[in-house]
Amino acid sequence: MNWVHASTAALNAASKAHRRWSIPTDAWIDVFGAAAKQGVFLAFRPLGNLGAAVITEPGAGTGIIVNSKHPLSRQRYSVAHELGHLFFKHPSVVDMADIFETGAAAKTDEEKLAESFASWFLMPPGLIDEYAARRGIERIATPEQVYDLSLFLGTSYESTANHLRYSKRASQQRAQAWLKVHPRDIKRERLNGKFELDNPWSDVHLLTEVDDGAPRLVRSGDRIIVSLHEIPSSGYRWRLEPNAAFGVLFDDYDAANGTEGGDVIVTGALRKRKFVISTKEVDERIDVPLVFEQLRVWQPHEPARRFGSRVTIESMRRLGFPPRYLEAAA
């Protein structure tokens, strides 16, 4: 079986899985929840150079063991890959970590199908179209857009770039150019050399007005940059609604005429207000609203505008069977 045939079969299988398992595809795919719905136990353990393993032995139940040392995007891809093995009814298998690097390492028909299934399951066509429509673009063109799309989907930068190529949304030459750019450089540029990440695997999400209402998957330790327009002289200013899950590291105006800050207010001038938000450590996945209100300080109960996103914060401490998965699979 070649990759074209595997990809076609996997696209059909992933679409069937979404429908059969009642998986919403209008936002990032909850692959951990999909496993729980199927009665699949998830375990997260340090696995050295192993990526994941699926166990389907008679009498042992069905379980997926995931490398807890991997970043969230890799863990999600690992689970989707193993769900592919289960969907295609492949026997128990242990996958090495490098099998998720580019897909080139997947030699057997079973691995080609599982690899392709993971891509289509986590990156369905409609969800990519949703990202492009929100931003008013016809085609993903820059490394920054690939990185943003990967965060929108909850996938890695590399797997997203490769999927855009294999799904014929980008040429091989363009995808290769993207892969020469390291995500750490994009993250550093967004943070302007400030607010260094505690974990190099943490991500830096950028939200603007077009992301209003869109859900976002983040991990403890990620940074969220929120950039919103306001007219300072009007008195209406953006303010983050207090929430213990978030901390404000930076709150000021974007650079204007080579300077940064809000000391000089030009009457009627439109400025970009920039917030750098930290996400707190959590022991278990939580859903929290990230809400901003634009209001005047002397009219705190009369906001003129609101901006919000439903943020899911995934825990860094995933070292066993989370109780909610066990309950769902019972």
C-alpha positions in Angstrom: 0.0 0.0 0.0 1.4 3.4 -0.9 0.8 6.6 1.0 -1.8 7.9 -1.5 -4.0 4.8 -0.9 -3.4 4.9 2.8 -4.3 8.6 3.0 -7.6 8.0 1.0 -8.6 5.1 3.2 -7.7 7.0 6.4 -9.7 10.1 5.3 -12.8 8.0 4.9 -12.1 6.1 8.2 -11.5 9.3 10.2 -14.7 10.9 8.9 -16.6 7.7 9.9 -15.0 7.7 13.3 -16.0 11.4 13.9 -19.6 10.5 13.1 -19.7 7.0 14.8 -18.1 8.3 18.0 -20.1 11.6 17.9 -16.9 13.7 17.9 -17.6 17.5 17.2 -15.4 18.7 14.4 -16.1 22.5 14.7 -13.2 23.0 17.1 -10.0 21.2 18.1 -10.7 17.4 18.4 -10.9 16.1 21.9 -8.9 12.9 21.2 -8.6 12.0 24.8 -12.3 12.2 25.2 -12.8 10.2 22.1 -10.7 7.4 23.6 -12.8 7.5 26.8 -16.0 7.3 24.9 -14.8 4.1 23.3 -14.0 2.6 26.7 -10.3 2.9 26.1 -8.2 3.4 29.2 -5.4 6.0 28.9 -2.2 5.8 30.9 0.6 8.3 30.7 4.0 7.0 31.7 7.7 7.8 30.9 8.4 5.5 28.0 12.0 6.4 27.0 12.2 6.2 23.2 8.7 4.8 22.8 5.9 6.9 21.6 2.9 4.9 22.6 1.4 1.4 22.8 -2.1 0.0 22.3 -3.1 -3.1 24.2 -6.0 -5.2 22.9 -5.2 -8.6 24.4 -8.3 -10.7 25.3 -9.2 -10.3 29.0 -6.9 -7.3 29.4 -9.4 -4.7 28.1 -8.3 -2.0 25.7 -5.8 0.6 26.7 -3.3 3.1 25.3 -0.1 3.9 27.1 1.3 7.4 26.1 4.7 8.8 26.8 4.2 11.4 29.6 7.5 13.1 28.7 6.2 14.2 25.3 4.6 17.6 24.6 0.8 17.8 24.5 0.6 17.9 20.7 2.7 14.8 20.4 0.6 13.0 23.1 -2.6 13.9 21.2 -1.1 12.6 17.9 0.0 9.4 19.6 -3.5 8.7 20.9 -5.0 9.4 17.5 -2.5 7.1 15.9 -3.3 4.3 18.3 -7.1 4.9 17.8 -6.3 4.4 14.1 -4.9 1.0 14.9 -8.1 0.2 16.9 -10.4 1.5 14.2 -8.7 -0.6 11.6 -8.7 -3.6 14.1 -4.9 -4.0 14.0 -3.3 -6.2 16.6 -1.5 -4.8 19.7 1.4 -2.7 18.7 4.2 -0.6 20.3 5.2 2.5 18.3 8.6 4.0 18.6 8.8 7.8 19.3 10.3 8.6 15.9 7.3 7.1 14.0 5.5 10.3 14.7 8.3 12.6 13.3 7.4 12.8 9.7 5.5 9.6 8.8 8.4 8.5 6.6 9.4 5.9 9.3 6.0 4.1 9.0 6.9 1.2 6.7 4.1 -1.3 7.1 0.6 -0.9 5.7 -0.8 -0.8 9.3 1.5 2.0 10.2 0.7 4.0 7.1 -3.0 3.7 7.8 -2.6 4.6 11.5 -0.4 7.6 10.7 -2.7 8.9 8.0 -5.7 8.3 10.3 -4.1 10.4 13.1 -3.6 13.3 10.6 -7.1 13.3 9.2 -8.7 12.6 12.6 -7.0 15.7 14.3 -7.0 17.9 11.2 -10.3 17.4 9.3 -10.7 19.6 6.2 -13.5 21.6 7.6 -11.5 22.7 10.6 -8.7 24.0 8.5 -11.2 25.8 6.4 -12.6 27.4 9.5 -9.2 28.7 10.5 -8.6 30.2 7.1 -12.1 31.7 6.9 -11.7 33.4 10.3 -8.5 35.1 9.1 -9.8 35.9 5.6 -7.1 33.9 3.8 -7.5 31.4 1.0 -4.3 29.5 1.6 -1.8 29.0 4.5 1.3 30.7 3.3 3.7 31.6 6.1 5.4 29.7 9.0 3.6 31.9 11.4 0.3 30.8 9.9 1.3 27.2 10.1 2.2 27.6 13.8 -1.1 29.4 14.5 -3.0 26.7 12.7 -1.2 24.0 14.7 -2.3 25.7 17.9 -5.8 26.1 16.6 -5.9 22.3 15.9 -3.9 21.2 18.9 -1.2 19.5 16.7 2.5 20.0 16.3 4.0 22.4 13.9 5.8 19.7 12.0 2.8 17.4 11.6 0.6 20.4 10.6 3.1 21.4 7.9 3.3 17.8 6.6 -0.5 17.4 6.6 -0.9 20.6 4.5 1.4 19.1 2.0 -0.1 15.6 1.9 -3.6 17.0 1.7 -2.5 19.1 -1.3 -3.0 22.4 0.4 0.7 23.3 0.0 3.4 22.3 -2.4 6.3 20.1 -1.3 8.7 23.0 -1.8 6.6 25.3 0.4 6.3 22.7 3.1 10.0 22.1 3.1 10.6 25.8 3.6 8.2 25.8 6.5 10.0 22.9 8.1 13.3 24.8 8.0 11.8 27.3 10.5 11.8 26.3 14.1 8.8 27.1 16.3 11.0 28.4 19.1 12.0 31.3 16.8 8.4 32.2 16.2 7.7 32.0 19.9 10.7 34.2 20.8 9.6 36.8 18.2 6.1 36.9 19.7 7.4 37.5 23.2 10.0 40.1 22.0 12.7 38.4 24.0 10.6 38.9 27.2 8.8 36.5 29.5 10.9 33.4 28.7 9.0 30.2 28.7 9.7 27.9 31.7 9.3 24.9 29.5 10.7 25.0 25.9 7.7 22.8 24.8 5.2 25.5 26.0 3.5 27.5 23.3 2.6 31.1 22.6 -0.9 31.6 21.4 -1.9 34.8 19.6 -5.6 35.9 19.8 -7.1 38.8 18.0 -10.7 40.0 17.3 -11.2 37.2 14.7 -10.8 34.6 17.5 -13.8 35.9 19.4 -15.9 32.9 20.5 -13.4 30.3 19.3 -12.3 27.6 21.8 -8.6 27.2 22.4 -6.6 24.3 23.8 -3.6 25.3 25.9 -1.3 23.7 28.5 -0.2 24.8 31.9 2.7 27.1 31.3 1.6 28.4 27.9 1.4 32.1 27.1 -1.6 33.7 25.5 -1.1 37.0 23.7 -4.3 38.9 23.2 -4.2 41.9 20.8 -7.3 44.1 20.7 -8.0 47.5 19.1 -9.2 50.4 21.2 -9.3 54.2 21.0 -7.6 55.4 24.2 -9.0 58.9 24.0 -12.5 57.6 24.1 -12.0 56.4 27.7 -13.0 52.8 26.7 -10.2 50.4 27.7 -9.9 46.7 27.5 -9.8 44.8 30.8 -9.3 41.1 31.6 -12.1 39.8 33.7 -10.5 38.4 36.8 -9.9 34.6 36.7 -7.6 32.6 38.9 -6.5 30.5 36.0 -4.8 33.4 34.3 -2.2 36.0 35.2 -1.3 39.2 33.4 2.4 39.5 32.6 2.1 42.5 30.3 -0.5 45.1 29.5 0.4 48.0 27.2 0.0 49.3 23.7 1.8 47.7 20.8 4.8 49.6 19.4 3.8 52.8 17.5 6.3 54.9 15.6 9.1 52.9 17.1 8.0 53.3 20.7 6.1 51.1 23.0 3.7 52.3 25.7 0.6 54.4 26.3 2.0 57.6 27.7 1.1 59.7 24.6 -2.6 59.6 23.7 -3.5 61.1 20.3 -7.2 62.0 20.2 -9.1 59.6 18.0 -6.1 57.4 17.3 -6.8 53.7 17.0 -4.2 51.6 19.0 -3.6 47.9 19.6 -3.8 46.9 23.2 -1.5 44.0 24.0 -1.9 41.6 26.9 0.5 38.7 27.6 -1.3 36.2 29.7 0.2 33.3 31.7 -1.7 30.0 32.3 -1.6 28.6 35.8 -0.6 25.0 36.7 -3.6 22.7 37.0 -3.8 19.1 38.3 -6.6 18.1 35.9 -8.0 19.5 32.7 -10.3 22.5 33.2 -12.5 24.6 31.0 -12.3 28.3 31.8 -13.6 31.5 30.1 -11.0 34.0 29.0 -13.0 37.2 28.8 -12.1 40.9 28.1 -14.5 43.8 28.5 -14.1 47.2 27.0 -15.4 49.8 29.4 -14.8 53.2 31.0 -13.4 53.2 34.5 -16.3 55.5 35.7 -18.8 53.1 34.1 -17.5 49.7 35.2 -20.8 48.0 34.8 -21.5 49.2 31.2 -19.1 47.5 28.9 -19.2 48.6 25.3 -17.7 45.4 23.9 -16.7 42.0 25.0 -14.1 39.5 23.7 -13.9 36.0 24.8 -12.6 32.5 24.2 -13.4 29.2 26.0 -10.0 28.0 27.0 -9.3 24.4 27.9 -6.2 24.1 30.1 -4.6 20.6 29.9 -2.6 19.5 32.9 1.2 18.9 32.7 0.9 16.2 35.4 -0.4 13.3 33.4 1.1 10.3 35.0 -1.6 7.7 35.3 -5.2 7.0 34.6 -7.1 10.3 35.2 -10.2 9.5 37.3 -12.5 11.1 34.7 -11.3 8.7 32.0 -11.8 5.7 34.3 -15.3 6.9 35.1 -16.2 7.5 31.4 -14.9 4.1 30.5 -16.6 2.3 33.3 
